[in-house]
């Protein structure tokens, strides 16, 4: 015959196990309900549970981390979608404006009484708009390829001073046309970096073009190369109207131009600086901008030194 105490023990154990499993079942039901809410978009939902079982506690901790990751992913997706829509709107505007101008002047050329002087003027305008449109489309194409890593790069040891000199020389005619002599400060000894020459020239071309566009009135732009610790810093600066402080954090965003970025009469579409930022990132470098209107606006990017 089974002792009475053992029977009592077994009954109590059975009751406790039933209670335990009932509690676990209810927690699992609540857990499942919370997971469904997260799936349906409630990324702020947190899982609350206290247990002496470290495995269960760890499960809930990791679930909360997962919820945070999901919430961040959804925020980034929403931000990306907004930027995409703004990007499309800006592209449409930037393409429509020169096209409308070209259409208008082409229609004007049909006038049989138009003078030869006006005809030449209109043709020159149409040509300039066509070149601008071509450059714009090329930049959109390049930015798109950079976004999707579609451009092959060849990284090798490069003397950055030589690359800077070559790119400055490529602007010789622009300097002459604007009666501008750039201030150039390059190291006497070769300074080597690991980089793609075409990409580095593209970075410099965009930055120098930017300074020529906005610094033409001051007749002053400068280019310098400095070795600091384990990096090389290349700077391009001008003394133009500068960039408002509120715009500086966004200056490298796609198509961002700001309300008063530089000079509204000549402000660009922002694609060039976006391309520059992506190319610098590709070289594992950093890019900074400082601006004091009509004193100095300086873009600087770093590249890791190569022994």
N, C-alpha and C positions, 0 to 999 in steps of 0.2 A: 504494500500500500504506500502511495506517494505521500510524503509528509505534507502537512497542511501549510507549512511555511514556504515550501517550494512552489506549491500551487499559487499561493498569494504572490510570490515573486514573479512567477510566469505571467500571471494576470496583469500585474502592475507593469511588467516589461512590455507586454503586448499593448497595453493602453498607451504607454509612453511612446512606443514606436508608431502607433497609429496617429497619435497627436503630432509627433515629429514629421511624419510623412504628409499629414494633412497640412501642416504649416508650410512644408516645402512645396507642396502642390499649389497652395495659395500664392506663395511667392513666385513660383514658376508661371502661374496664370498672370500675376501682376507684371512679371518680367516680360512675358509674351505681349501683353497689352502695351507696355511701354515701347517695346521694339517696333510694334506695328505703328505707333504714333510717330516714332522717329522716321520710319519708312515713308509715312504719309506727309512728311515735311516738318514735323515738330522737332527741329534739331536742338532746341533748347532744353528738351526733356532730359532730366538726369535720373540716374538709378540710385535709390537709397536702400541700403540693406545693412544690417548688423548681424554678424555671425561669428561664432567662435571657430568656425572652420576656415583656415587661411586660404584654401583653394577657392571657396565660394566668395570670400572677400576679394581675392585677387581677380576673380571673374568680373565682379561688379566694378572694380577699379578700372579694369581694361575696357569694359563696356562704356564707361564714362569717357575714357580717352578716345574711344572710337566715335562717340557722339560728338566730341569736340572737333575731331578731324573732319567728320561729315559736315558739321556746321561751317567750318572754315572753307571746305571745298565748295559748298553751296554759295557762300559769300563771294568767293573768287569767281565762280561761274556767273553769278549775277553781275559782278563788276565787268567781267570779260564781255558779257552780252551787251551791256550798256556801251562799253568802249567800241564794240563791233558796230553797233548801230550808229554811234557818232562818227566812226570812221567812214562808214558808207555814205552818210549825209555829207561829210566834208569832201569825200572823193567826188560825189555828184556835183557839189558846188564848184570845186576846183576845176573839174572838166567842163562843166556847163558854161562857166564864165568866158574862157578863151574861145570856145566854140561859138557862143553867141556873138562875140566880137568879130570873129572871122566871117560868120554868116552875114553880119551887117555890112562889113566893108566889101564883101564879095557882091552883095546886092547893089551896093553903091557903084561898083565898077561897071554895071550894066548900063548906067546912064550914058547915052551917046554924047551928051554935051559936056561930060566931065573933062577938065583940063589935064594935060599931060603931067603937070606938077602934082595935082591931087591924085592922079592915077598912080604915079610912082610912090607917093606917100602911103596910099592905101595898100599897095602891094608890099611895101616894106613892113607895114603894120601886120598884115596877114602872115608874112614870112616869120616875123618875130614871135607872133602868137603860135605859129606852127612849131617853131623850135622850142618854145616854152612848154607847149603841150607834149611834145616828144620827150623832153627832159622829165616832165612830171610823170608820164607813164613809165619811163625807165626807172624812176625812183620808187614808184609803187611796186613795180615788178621786182626790184632788188630787195625792197623791204619784205615782200611776200616770200621770197626765196630764203631770206634770213630767218623769218618767223618759222619756217618749216625745215630749216637746216638743209636747204637744197643747193647750197653753193660749196663746191669743193675748194679747200684751201691747202696751200703747200707751205708748211712752217719750216723755216730753216734759220740758220745764224745770219743776222743782217746787221750791217753798220747803220744804225738809225740816223746818224749825222748825214750820211750820203743820201738816204731816202728823203730827208727834209730838204737838203740842197736841191735835189732833182725836182721836187715838187714846187719849191719856191721859183726855180727857173722857168717852170711851165706857166707861171703867171706873169712872166716878164712883160708881155704886151699889155696886160691889164694894168700893171703898175705904171707903165709909160703913159697909157691913155689917161689915167687918173692923176698923172704927175706926182706919183707917190713912191717914195723910197722906203722899203720896209727896214725895220730894225731887226737885225739877225744876230743871235748869240748862240754859237755852236761850240762844243768842246774841241780843243786842239787835237786830242788823242781820239782814236776810234772808240766808239761805245757800241757794244753789241747786244742785241736782243734776239729772242726767239720769236719769229713772226712771219706772217704772210705779206710779202712786199706789196702785192696789189691792194690788199685790204688796208695796209698802213698808208699807202698813197691816197686811198679813198677817204680815210679819216682826215688826213691833212688837207686834201682838196676841199672837203666840205667845210672844215673850220676856217681855212683861208678865204674861201668864197664868202662865207658868212661875215668875216671881218671886213672884207672888201665892200660888201653890200652895205653894212651898217657903219663902217668907219671911214667911208670915202670923204665925208665932209671935213673930218678932222685931219685928213691926209696923213694919218699915223696908224700903222699896224706893226706888230712885232711877232717874231717867232723865236723861241728859245728851247734849248735842250739842256737839261741838268741831271746829273747823276746824284741820287740821294739814297744812301744806304744800299739796299739790294734792288733798287728800281731806277728806271729812267723816267723822268717827267718831261713831256713835250708840251709847251704852252704856246697858244696863239691868242694875241690880244689886240684890242683896238681902243680908241677913245671916242666911240660913238655914243648914241643916246642911252645905251645900256638896257638892262632888263629889270623891271620892277621886282622888288623883293618878294612880293607875293607869288610871282610867277616862277621864281628860281627852282622850287621843288618839283615843278612839272615840266621843265623846259625840254626834257628828253622823252616825254610821253608822245605817242603817235599823234601827229597832226595838232599838237597843242601849240597855240601861238599866243594865248593870253589876250586880254582886252587892250593892253598897251605894250605888247612885246616889241621892243625896239621902237621902230617908227611905223605907225599904221599905214603910211602911204607906200611903204616898200616891204612890209612884213611878208614872210614866206608862209609855207604850209606846214613847217615843222618836221617834214619827213627827213631832211638831211641830218638833223641832230639825233633823231631816233635811230637812223642807220649807224651814225657814229657810235652811239652808246652800245648798240648790239655788237659792232665790230670790236670795240674795246673790251667788252665782256668776253668775247670769243678768244681774245688774247690773254684772258685772266688778269686784266688790268682794271684800273679805276679811272673815272672821269669826274672832274669837278668844274664848277663855274662860280666866278666871283664877279660882281658888277657894281661899279660906282658910276652913275650916269655922267658922261662927258669927262670922266677921269680915266677909268680903265675898266674894260670888261674882258675877263680872261678865262679862256677854256684851257684846262690842263688835263692830260691823260697820262697814266703811268703804264710802263711795260716792265716785266721782270728782266733783270740783267742776265746776260748769257756770257759765261766765262769763255 
